[in-house]
Each structure stands twice: as C-alpha cells, then as structure tokens.
Amino acid sequence: MNFARKYGPIAAGSLLVLVSLAFAAQQGPGILFPDWSEPTKGTWDNPAAELGKEVTGSRPWSITTYTSAIEGKVLEGKPMTVVGEIVDLSCYLQVGKRGDKHRDCGQKCALQGQPIGLLTEDGSLFLLMDEEHNPRRDGLTNFRKAAIEHMAYVVKVHGTFSEVAGQKALYVQGYLTEG
C-alpha cells in the first residue's frame, strides 16, 4: 500500500478540521457558544476599567525593549487603545469559553501561565503582554495580575500594537514591580 492510500484520508480529515476551525475563528465572539456567557462587568460603550499607561507615538516601546533588541532594532509598533473582554486564550481558542460563566476557570488557567487575550466587539483577538522586555523576562512586572483580576470584564487597554504573521499583540506598559 502506498503512502497516499494509507495516509490520504487522515491528511484530508485533518485539513478539513483545520479549515473548519480557522473559519469558526473568523466568525467572532463566542466561536462555539455565541450566547453562552456575557462579560462579568463592563460594556463596549462603558468599560469596567482602564489598564495600562497611554503610549506616545514618538516612543511606542520602552527603553528595555530597545536595549534587548538585536542592534537596537525593534519590530514596528504603534500606540493603540483597544476596548475588549479579557479572555483566557487557551480555553477561548480551544472550546470557545468566555464571559462570566468562565471567569473562575479563566483565572485559574491564567494563574497557571496560560496566555491572556483581549476579545473585541468585532471578534478581533489580541494577545496581551507586559511591554517592558527585561523586567517581564525577570518576573518584575505585574500586568498579568491586573489582567487576571479583570478576567471576563470588558476593559479599555492602552498599549503598543504589533502584528507578526497575522498574530496581533498588545504590549501594555506601566506595571513594573520593585525588584
């Protein structure tokens, strides 16, 4: 039996699943459960909180990011303010969970190191991270703690936007700890 006959159906099935998931991800909020849960606090017009310090256009990245970059060359970043619901990316992308009914689980996942995201009203999804590079690496930032406290809330987040290969990220400044 040749390779195509043996593995062709498996490859075709896998491709179909991937295409279906990609299509579902494009459909916006509530990929699998559109009416499953509303945010715990806040609305798109009246966010529950504001996170991050506003970034200026003249210097979108912190000095630690510039000094950490190879030859001081950082990727393009632009100041951006986004309103969205804080979500646990792993559960949202895997099983579509978000909102008040998922708040406790989302907080537990984020406390265990799962990535945190921001889901906008139009279904755009941003990875949220501390911006200050070296302090983030060394555990001297606490944006993650603030994001976990606001899990399932609709909030306004200020940061530096970067996009690489379709992955959107918002790097948030202003959460340095004393170290």
C-alpha positions in Angstrom: 0.0 0.0 0.0 1.5 3.3 -0.9 1.8 6.3 1.3 -1.1 8.3 -0.3 -3.6 5.5 0.1 -2.6 4.8 3.6 -2.5 8.4 5.0 -4.5 10.3 2.4 -7.8 10.1 4.3 -6.2 11.1 7.6 -4.5 14.1 5.9 -7.7 15.1 4.2 -9.7 14.8 7.5 -7.0 16.8 9.4 -7.1 19.5 6.7 -10.9 19.7 7.0 -10.7 20.1 10.7 -8.1 22.9 10.5 -10.1 24.8 7.8 -13.3 24.5 9.9 -11.5 25.8 13.0 -10.0 28.7 11.0 -13.4 29.6 9.6 -15.0 29.4 13.1 -12.3 31.6 14.5 -13.2 34.3 11.9 -16.8 34.3 13.0 -16.1 36.5 16.0 -17.1 36.4 19.7 -18.4 33.1 21.1 -16.9 30.8 18.5 -18.7 27.8 19.7 -21.2 29.2 22.2 -22.4 32.6 20.8 -24.9 33.2 23.7 -23.0 31.2 26.3 -22.0 34.0 28.6 -21.9 37.7 28.9 -18.9 39.6 30.4 -18.9 39.9 34.2 -18.6 43.7 34.2 -18.4 46.5 31.6 -19.9 47.1 28.2 -18.3 48.0 24.9 -19.5 51.6 25.4 -18.7 51.7 29.1 -15.7 49.6 30.0 -15.3 48.5 33.6 -11.7 49.6 33.9 -8.8 51.1 32.1 -5.5 49.2 32.1 -2.0 50.3 31.0 -0.5 53.7 30.6 -1.1 55.6 27.4 1.7 55.2 24.9 3.1 58.1 22.9 3.6 57.9 19.2 7.2 59.2 19.5 8.3 56.1 21.5 6.0 53.1 21.4 8.4 50.7 23.0 10.1 51.1 26.4 13.9 51.6 26.7 14.3 48.0 28.0 12.7 46.7 24.7 15.1 48.8 22.6 18.2 47.6 24.6 17.0 44.0 24.3 16.6 44.1 20.6 19.3 42.9 18.3 21.3 46.0 17.4 18.5 48.1 18.9 16.2 47.3 16.0 12.7 46.5 17.3 9.7 45.5 15.2 7.3 48.2 14.2 4.9 49.0 17.0 2.2 51.7 17.2 0.3 53.1 20.2 -3.2 51.8 20.4 -6.1 51.8 22.8 -8.5 48.8 22.5 -11.8 48.0 24.2 -12.4 44.3 24.7 -13.2 41.5 27.1 -10.2 39.9 28.9 -10.2 36.2 28.0 -8.2 33.1 28.7 -6.8 32.4 25.3 -6.3 28.7 25.7 -9.9 28.0 26.6 -11.3 30.5 24.2 -9.4 29.2 21.2 -9.9 25.5 22.2 -13.5 25.4 23.3 -14.9 28.9 22.8 -15.3 29.7 26.5 -15.5 33.3 27.7 -17.6 35.6 29.9 -18.9 35.5 33.4 -19.6 31.7 33.4 -16.0 31.1 32.5 -14.4 33.7 34.8 -13.2 31.3 37.6 -11.8 28.8 35.1 -10.1 31.6 33.1 -8.5 33.0 36.2 -7.2 29.5 37.2 -5.8 28.9 33.7 -4.1 32.4 33.6 -2.6 31.8 37.1 -1.0 28.6 35.7 0.6 30.5 32.9 -1.9 30.2 30.1 -1.9 33.2 27.7 -4.3 36.1 28.2 -6.1 37.9 25.4 -8.4 40.7 24.6 -11.5 39.9 22.5 -13.1 43.0 20.8 -16.7 43.5 19.9 -15.9 42.7 16.2 -14.2 39.4 17.2 -10.6 40.6 16.8 -8.3 38.8 19.3 -5.2 40.3 20.8 -2.5 38.6 22.9 -1.9 40.8 26.0 1.6 41.0 27.5 3.7 43.3 29.7 5.7 45.5 27.4 8.9 46.1 29.4 11.1 43.3 28.0 13.8 42.6 30.5 11.6 43.2 33.6 9.0 40.9 32.0 11.7 38.2 31.5 12.9 38.6 35.0 9.5 38.5 36.7 9.5 42.2 37.6 6.1 43.1 36.1 2.6 42.6 37.3 0.2 43.3 34.4 -0.7 39.6 34.4 -2.1 40.0 37.9 -4.2 43.0 36.8 -5.5 41.1 33.8 -6.4 38.1 35.9 -8.3 40.4 38.3 -10.2 41.7 35.3 -10.8 38.3 33.6 -14.2 38.4 31.8 -14.5 42.2 32.2 -14.8 44.5 29.2 -12.0 47.0 29.7 -10.1 49.7 27.9 -6.4 48.7 27.4 -3.6 51.1 26.3 -0.5 49.6 24.8 1.8 49.1 21.8 0.3 47.1 19.0 2.4 44.7 17.0 1.4 42.1 14.4 3.5 39.3 13.0 2.2 36.7 10.6 -1.4 37.6 11.5 -0.9 37.3 15.3 -2.0 40.5 17.0 -0.4 41.5 20.3 -0.9 44.5 22.6 2.0 45.1 24.8 1.0 47.0 28.0 3.3 49.4 29.9 3.1 50.7 33.5 3.2 47.5 35.6 6.8 47.4 36.8 7.3 46.0 40.3 10.1 46.9 42.7 12.9 44.3 42.4 
